[in-house]
Amino acid sequence: MAQSRPEETEEAPAKLPSLWRNRDYMYWWSGNGLSTLGTSVSTLAFPLLVLHLTGSAAQAGIITVLHMIGSLATLIVGGALADRVSRRAIMCLAPLVQALSMGVVALLVYRGDPSINLIGAMGLVSGLAAGLRAGVSMPVLRRIVPKEQVTNATAQGMGRDMVAQLVGAPLGGLLYSMGRWIPFLFDAVSFLFVTLGSALIRRPLGPDRRTDDAAQAGLAADVRDGLRMIKRSDYLVFTLVWGALLNAVAEGFTLLFVVLVQDRGGSPTAVGTATSLAVTGGVIGAVLGPWLMQRLGARRVLLLSAWVFVTSFAVVVLVPRPWQIGLVMMVAMIGMVPINVVTESYEVRLVPDQYLGRVAATGRFFIQGVQWVGPLGAGVLADAAGVDRAILIMAAAMALLAIVLHAARRYLAILDTPLAEVQELPLPATTS
C-alpha cells in the first residue's frame, strides 16, 4: 500500500528539536489543554446543578445528551469546512461561541433561578461549536508538527487530556462548593485560551488556496469526497469500523467499572479514587505509546495493547476490593491509549492535507455515533445477568475484536512500514 522512500531512511529524524521547543505547538497544546480542563470542570458541575434545581437524574442526563447531539450534528460539517475555509478562523471563532454559551450559563446561575430549558439550549450551542472544532483539530496539528513527530504529538495530547480530566473532577467540585456559577465561568474563560493560542500560531494552517479555475464543489460533495478517500485505503476502512466497535465496548466497560466498584461496597469516594487510578493509567499509556512503537513496531503494539485490554476485563471480575479494581483499570488504560496513538498517527501520515479534515471528522462521527450502544448494552446485561457476567460478556466481545486484528493482516499491512517512511495516499485525478 505504502512504499518506503529511500532518501528519507538515510536521514536522522531524531535530530528534530523537541516539540516543547516548538512555539506554535506549545500555543496549540496549552490552549487546548486549558480548554479540556475547563470542560472537565463544567462536566461535573452540570449534573450537580441540574440535580439541585430539579432533583431529576433524567434531566441531568439530558443536558449531557444535548451537548453530544450538537457535537455529532456538526462534526462532519466541521471536517468539510476544515478543507475549504480558514482553519485558523474556525479555531478562533468556535471557542468564542463556546465561551459565550458557558458565560450565559454562569450569568443565569449567578442571578438565581436559571431556566433549565435555556441551560439545555446553551449546552446544545456549545456542542455545535465543539463539533466544528473537532473537525479542524487534526489538520491543524499536522500543520504545526513535523510528520516525524506526529506520534509524540498525538500521545502528548492524549496525556494532557487525561491529566486535565484527573484534575478537573476535584477542581470542579471545589469550585462548585465555592459558588454554583463559578465552574461555568471557569469553563468560559478556558475557551478564550484556545482562541488566543490559535491566533498566536505563526505557521499557515490552511487549507491551501486552489491553483486551478474549477468551481468549488458544495459541502455535500466535499463530504462524499472524504468518504471516497477513506475507501481508497484498506487501513482507513478497517480502523474506522474496528475503532467504532472498540470504543463502544470500552464505553460499556467504563459503565460496568463504576457499577462493579459499588457492587464491591465502594463509596462514591472509592469510585473517584478508582477512576483516578484509571486516568493515571491513561497518562502512562500516552507516555509509553511512542516508545513502544519505536521498539516493537506499530502492529505489535496494536496487538499487545488489545490483549492487555482483554485480560483486564477478565481479571477485574476476580479482585474483591475497589482499590484493586482501580489498579486493574489502570493497567487497562495503559493498554488502551497506545491503540489510539497507533491508529491516529498512521491516519495523519496517510491522508493528504486537503482531505484530512473530512477523513478525521468522519471517523469521529462513526465512533461517537456508535458509542452509546456500549453503555446501553452493558447496562441491560448487568441488570439481566449481573455485573460480573456482563463484564465477562464484554471481555468476550473485546477478545473477538483482538482476534480480528490477527486475521486482518491485509488491512493492517501499512503498520509494517515505519511511520517516517509512510507515503500519503495519492490524490484523486479530479483534484490533482
TIFI-583184 format. One record per residue (C-alpha): residue in three letters; y, x negated, z negated. Coordinates in steps of 0.5 Angstrom, whole numbers, plus 500, padded with zeros to 3 digits. Last residue first. Layout:
<sites>
AlaYXZ;...
</sites>
This chain:
<sites>
Ser534509518;Thr534517515;Thr530520521;Ala525515521;Pro523516514;Leu525510509;Pro519505508;Leu517505501;Glu520499497;Gln516493496;Val512490490;Glu512483489;Ala516483482;Leu511488479;Pro505484480;Thr501488485;Asp494491482;Leu498497480;Ile499499487;Ala492500488;Leu493506483;Tyr491512488;Arg485508491;Arg483506484;Ala483514481;Ala476514478;His478509472;Leu484513471;Val480520472;Ile476517466;Ala483517462;Leu485524463;Leu478526461;Ala478523455;Met485526454;Ala482533455;Ala476531450;Ala481529445;Met485536445;Ile478539444;Leu477534438;Ile484536436;Ala483544436;Arg476543432;Asp480539426;Val486545427;Gly481551426;Ala477554431;Ala482561433;Asp488559430;Ala488552432;Leu486553439;Val492558440;Gly497553437;Ala494547442;Gly494552448;Leu502554446;Pro503546444;Gly500544451;Val503549456;Trp510548454;Gln509541457;Val508544464;Gly515545467;Gln518539463;Ile513534466;Phe514538473;Phe522537473;Arg521530470;Gly517528476;Thr522532481;Ala528528478;Ala525522479;Val524523486;Arg531526487;Gly535521484;Leu530515487;Tyr531517494;Gln537513497;Asp535508492;Pro529507495;Val522508491;Leu517503490;Arg520499485;Val523505480;Glu516508481;Tyr513502479;Ser517501472;Glu516509471;Thr509508471;Val508502467;Val513503461;Asn511511461;Ile504508459;Pro506503455;Val509508450;Met503512449;Gly498506446;Ile503504440;Met504512439;Ala497513438;Val497507433;Met503510429;Met499517429;Val493513426;Leu498511421;Gly501518420;Ile495521419;Gln493515413;Trp500517410;Pro498525410;Arg491523407;Pro484525409;Val482521415;Leu477523419;Val481528424;Val486522426;Val480518428;Ala478523434;Phe485523437;Ser487516436;Thr481514440;Val484518446;Phe491515445;Val487508445;Trp483510451;Ala490511455;Ser493505453;Leu487501455;Leu487504462;Leu495503463;Val495496460;Arg489494465;Arg492497471;Ala499494469;Gly497487468;Leu494484462;Arg499478461;Gln505480464;Met504488463;Leu502486455;Trp509483454;Pro513489458;Gly509494454;Leu509491447;Val516492445;Ala516499447;Gly509500444;Ile513498437;Val518503438;Gly513508439;Gly509506433;Thr515507429;Val516514431;Ala509515429;Leu511512422;Ser517516422;Thr513523423;Ala508521417;Thr514520413;Gly517527415;Val511531414;Ala510528407;Thr517530406;Pro515537408;Ser509537403;Gly502534405;Gly496538403;Arg491536408;Asp493542412;Gln500541412;Val499534415;Leu494537420;Val499542422;Val504537424;Phe499533428;Leu497539431;Leu504540434;Thr504533436;Phe497534440;Gly500539444;Glu506535446;Ala501530448;Val496534452;Ala502537456;Asn505530457;Leu498528460;Leu498533464;Ala505532467;Gly503525468;Trp497526472;Val500530477;Leu507526478;Thr502520477;Phe498522482;Val503524488;Leu507517486;Tyr501513487;Asp499516493;Ser505515496;Arg508518502;Lys508525499;Ile513523494;Met518521500;Arg516528502;Leu518531496;Gly525528496;Asp526530503;Arg525537501;Val530536495;Asp535534500;Ala534540505;Ala535544499;Leu542540497;Gly544541505;Ala544536510;Gln549531512;Ala552531519;Ala550525523;Asp555520524;Asp552514522;Thr554509516;Arg552513510;Arg556511504;Asp552508499;Pro550512493;Gly552509489;Leu553506482;Pro558500484;Arg558495479;Arg563495474;Ile561499468;Leu567501464;Ala567509466;Ser559510465;Gly560507458;Leu566511456;Thr563518459;Val557516455;Phe561514449;Leu564521449;Phe557524448;Ser557522441;Val563525439;Ala560532441;Asp554530437;Phe558528431;Leu562535431;Phe555538431;Pro553535425;Ile559536422;Trp559544422;Arg554545417;Gly558541412;Met556535407;Ser549538407;Tyr549538414;Leu551531415;Leu545528410;Gly540532414;Gly542530421;Leu542523418;Pro535524416;Ala533526423;Gly537522427;Val535515424;Leu528516427;Gln530519433;Ala535514435;Val530509433;Met525512439;Asp531513444;Arg532505443;Gly525503444;Met525508450;Gly531504453;Gln528498451;Ala522499455;Thr525501461;Ala530495461;Asn524490460;Thr520494466;Val526494470;Gln528486469;Glu525484476;Lys529489479;Pro535487477;Val539492472;Ile546495474;Arg544499480;Arg537501478;Leu539504471;Val544508475;Pro538511480;Met534512473;Ser540516470;Val542521475;Gly537527475;Ala537526467;Arg545527467;Leu545533471;Gly539536467;Ala543535461;Ala549539463;Leu545545464;Gly542544457;Ser549543454;Val551550457;Leu545553455;Gly546551448;Met553553448;Ala551560450;Gly546560444;Ile552559440;Leu556564443;Asn550569442;Ile549567435;Ser556568433;Pro559564428;Asp561567421;Gly566561419;Arg571557422;Tyr568551421;Val561554424;Leu565556430;Leu569549431;Ala563545431;Val559550436;Val566549441;Gly565542440;Met558542442;Ser560545448;Leu566541450;Ala561534448;Gln556537453;Val561538458;Leu564531457;Pro557528458;Ala557532465;Leu563529467;Cys562521466;Met555520469;Ile556525474;Ala563522477;Arg559515476;Arg553518480;Ser558519486;Val555524491;Arg549525495;Asp543521492;Ala545523485;Leu546530487;Ala539531489;Gly537529482;Gly542533479;Val539539483;Ile532537481;Leu534537473;Thr539543474;Ala534549472;Leu530545467;Ser536543463;Gly538550462;Ile531552460;Met531547455;His537548452;Leu536556452;Val529554449;Thr532550443;Ile537556441;Ile531561442;Gly527557437;Ala532559431;Gln532566433;Ala524566432;Ala525563426;Ser529568423;Gly533568417;Thr539570421;Leu545565419;His542560415;Leu536560419;Val541559425;Leu544553422;Leu538550420;Pro535551427;Phe541547430;Ala542542425;Leu535538426;Thr537538434;Ser544536432;Val542530429;Ser537528434;Thr542529440;Gly548525436;Leu543519436;Thr541520443;Ser548520445;Leu549514441;Gly543510445;Asn546513452;Gly553509450;Ser549503448;Trp545502453;Trp549504459;Tyr555499456;Met550494455;Tyr547494462;Asp554493465;Arg555487460;Asn549484462;Arg548479456;Trp543483453;Leu539484459;Ser538476458;Pro539472464;Leu534471470;Lys531465469;Ala524468468;Pro525471475;Ala522464478;Glu522464485;Glu516462489;Thr513469489;Glu519472492;Glu518468499;Pro511470499;Arg513477499;Ser507481497;Gln505487500;Ala505495498;Met500500500;
</sites>
